[in-house]
Amino acid sequence: MKTIVLYRPRSEHARKVEAFLRDLQKQHDVDKSSLRILDVDSKEGVEVARIYDVMLMPAIIVTSNDGGYVCSWAGEELPLMRDVAAYAQR
């Protein structure tokens, strides 16, 4: 499984997302290498948002190793860390 995090680093949600990711790594032993963190305004971020039809930020997308969609969360309310960790640690 791959976990992709899309957000805008210079937005009102940036601090919340960055704290979430930091805590996810510390509290749930999620290796940073298992997370793909992208600026939604970057070339790669725009492409990923288009492929997975992401309309709200921030967004967390879980895909299979071959890129197939598994699940996602989007919008101001971040998911439970344990839910993201369950996918990120597979």
SULZIKA-V126940 format. One line per field, one symbol per residue. burial: b if it has 9 or more other C-alpha atoms within 8 Angstrom, else e. A space follows every 50 residues. Layout:
burial: ???
This chain:
burial: bbbbbbbbeeeebbeebeebeebbbeebebeeebbbebbbeeeebbeebe eeebeebbbbbbbbeeeebeeebbbeebeebeebbebbee
